């Protein structure tokens, strides 16, 4: 007699024997783009420099690795502390981590299809035979009887054509997608904090520049008022300068409001409410411009960018889904086994001879007609793969564009800052001359206003040019992938390898 263990072992042995190769395409990683650089012309080895905060010369170093905590290159304790708070409190990362756990639990659930399922059941019943029916077998006995049935049902669907393996492969690719979505969330969060801190420093610089301009114009107005009292200038001249001062003062509240909004953004990025504003504040002078900038090889960029890795994982999942669709069009095999005992008394279930029963059965089913449903599902899987391939290529192109834009911006920012420094110094010198001439009565108020407006424009442009160098440097680190592969603040991402049934 074949017992329960024997039936289950028989099913598993038959299933393994029937298991063949997985149908559908075997996924191959797309080759890296066959390009050597990020621009038609060779990249310069260094940027221009200027004698001002943020004006240091930066060097482009090919294939320089990126630290996992790249923002520390700005040498700002306040920035490091704020990012640490953001990584600890911002809800974006826990959400991404939960999505990754969800994806892997789905993988583990999918793996269960590789093994038989066994269900144990116990079914007691009280029955009455219909004694008034002719030819009833129990017409001469008592119409009431009790049955106790205990059994184990084992079912197994052997993965003959690899449909289950392809399904698990697709789930694994989805988990890999979520893994790189987590890395992307980490990179985006840290980059947003750096960008917000730089913008806050820029706004503070613009506020300081505006206050300096207001101070200069207030002093100039004082000179004109004294000259008006002496009858040297007309009242209209004084009124014109007063109007210019009022215009400068009117530009200050919008900047202050912009600073408050920026503080709210930084507070939100750290996972706090507006009333819990962090103590860290940022000014351009507190940030140090990184001197050595990495320029990863194009062949490595596709491995460094989390969005490219996510797109590749989606392409892998789409490829595996084709195999699932193909397997669904082929014969489906099922093995079942049922073993148990039945008795009228519960104490007779396992001790009384002749109460045991068992069944081993197999089934093969092939769809003959479904109005083209399975065929169109296969074609849909092919179309999904083509879509994923096109989206992957689009992601790669966008990534290369991001790096090229960042490199061009860093070079242009250095040239712009150098010119802005020269313009600000020239404008300040011109303003100083105009103020001395005004005191001597050598020029009128129009010459003074022109000099003041020129200096105001040059000073604000200088602050913005300084901030641009920091912001675009951070954008370059982000465009190159942010060094997630060198992270030391968390344990390395766990990789799961599933050994599929041969």
Order of alpha helices (4+ residues) and beta strands (2+ residues): alpha-beta-alpha-alpha-beta-beta-alpha-alpha-beta-alpha-alpha-beta-beta-alpha-alpha
